[in-house]
Amino acid sequence: MNEDIYLKLREHLDRLPGGFPATESGVELKLLKKLFTPEEAEIAVQLRLMPEPVSSIAERLGMDEAKAEEKLESMAGQGSIYRIRIGEHALYMAYQFVIGVYEFHLNTIDRELSELMEEYIPYIARVWESTKTLQLRVVPVGSAVDATPAVATYNRARELLKNQELIAVAPCICRKEQGLMGNECERPHETCLTFAHAAQYYIDNGIGRRISEDEALKLLELAEESGLVISPTNAREIINICLCCGCCCGVLRGLKLFERPADHVNSPYLARIETELCSACGTCLERCQIDAIEEGEEAMEVDPARCIGCGLCLPTCPEEAITLVEKPGTDAPPANIVEMLVRIALERGLA
């Protein structure tokens, strides 16, 4: 009976935009058993991808409202479901596994969960490969933006931070996971930015701390110095910015498995190296997080099928041989996360 509820939960999560595919090994069921008790799984399958008050959920569960509130708050507190606070009232909803439930377990991730996720990442990556729209996009680092004319406001990370009423920062779960696996990353760890209701969730759950806009801007500068890809929500109205490294980030590592990563990232630019200026020093090769640069016969070369337009290679080129060029036919990102999730659901045939 317990096995049945985990099968139902797997199917429920796979019907959400982010997906949760079945595997031959059953590793996805091991993940669910690690994170949900059978009772919690029963509750989770009844939640919808929209915030609801306790009264509505309790009625659907056939549960006393006070007991339902206790259970829902406990699950939200441990990161298994999502909570939005409006004044003194809390609304609860289902949330996809990645990006979502997994990241929300930042404080409790251990070696076992890390190993299970390592096994499962290639399967999640297949879902990403099947859709044109991803949950994150890529915007150029500050120096690359400054050197590139006519960059839209929604592609300027510094502009995305303006007028955010609530900002939180949290450690990167990907770097924490790799550390637990014995692969400690030397890059900064406290680099994940969230905003608005997502920031409130992180603060309430003790997995993030509130910071000012100035502190967030300094993190963007640190990202450029440290060679981190700036990956905000794939929308014009964002709820998070990830600062990602190719050695740890689950998304970038998943993209590396693709033959053409550039086809699966919403990024309006790609890097171009002027052969006559390039000294083939290899600095850009070391900075690239997606294996898009290789050594040519006379100069370094960019593979346009792999380049995601992060701009990390540009500011450290001693010969100023690299520029960002606009990719033709790049669409503006969705207006907000709701439109983004609807697009993904449509592309997966879920709606």
Secondary structure as UniProt FT lines:
FT   HELIX           2..14
FT   TURN            17..18
FT   HELIX           27..35
FT   HELIX           38..44
FT   TURN            45..46
FT   HELIX           54..61
FT   HELIX           65..78
FT   STRAND          82..86
FT   TURN            87..88
FT   STRAND          89..93
FT   HELIX           97..101
FT   HELIX           102..104
FT   TURN            105..108
FT   HELIX           111..129
FT   STRAND          136..137
FT   HELIX           142..146
FT   HELIX           153..155
FT   HELIX           157..161
FT   TURN            162..163
FT   STRAND          167..171
FT   HELIX           173..180
FT   TURN            181..182
FT   STRAND          190..195
FT   HELIX           196..204
FT   TURN            205..206
FT   STRAND          209..211
FT   HELIX           213..226
FT   STRAND          229..233
FT   STRAND          240..244
FT   TURN            246..248
FT   HELIX           250..256
FT   HELIX           261..264
FT   STRAND          269..273
FT   TURN            275..277
FT   HELIX           283..287
FT   STRAND          293..295
FT   STRAND          300..302
FT   TURN            304..306
FT   TURN            312..313
FT   TURN            315..316
FT   TURN            318..319
FT   STRAND          322..326
FT   TURN            328..329
FT   HELIX           337..347
FT   TURN            348..349
//
